[in-house]
């Protein structure tokens, strides 16, 4: 929740509310997940899930506009 709070609000890590995970722990997780590609994998899976919901079964969604 702390990572999503910082990403959503744009606040400084040190200014997260005290009822969330301590900022230094959340920042450490964020850095590790950025370095090992976790965020890229999460993004790819979410994008693929959206494509399934929208019925896009081939290629990129904008490719339909070109053809």
N, C-alpha and C positions, 0 to 999 in steps of 0.2 A: 504494500500500500504506500509505503514511503517513497519508493522509486516512482510509482505512478503519480503520486502527489506532486513531486518535484517536476516531472516531465509535463504534467498538465498545467500547473500554475506558473512554472518558470521561476519559482523562488530559489534562493540560495540553499544549498544543502544544510548549512548550519541553522537555517531559520525554519525548519520543518517543525510542526507542532510536537510537543513532548509526549502526546499519547500514541504517536507512531513509533516505529522502530528507530533507534538512535541513528542520527544522520551518518555517523562514520561507518557503522555496520552496513547500512543500505548503500552508501557510496562504494564501499568495498565490493559488495555483490554486483552493483551496476558495472564497475570497472572490469571485474572478472567475466561477467556475462558479455560485455562488449568485446573483450579480447578473445574469448573463445567462440564467438559467433552465435551465441544463444539468441541475441536480439534479432539477428538476421533470420534464424530458423523460425522464431516466433512470427516475424513479419511474413515470411513465405507461407507458413501454414494458415495464418489469418487471411492472406490474400487469396489462397486457394479455396478456402471455405467460402469467401464472398463470391468467388467465381462460380462455385457449385450452386449457391443459392440463386444467383442471377442466371443460371443456365448456360454459362459460357463453358463449352466443352472442348474448344480447340483454340490454340494460339492466344494472342493477347486480345483483350476486349476491344481495343481501338482498331484492330485489324479488320473487324467487320465494317467499320466506317469507311475504310479505304476501298474495300471491294464492294 
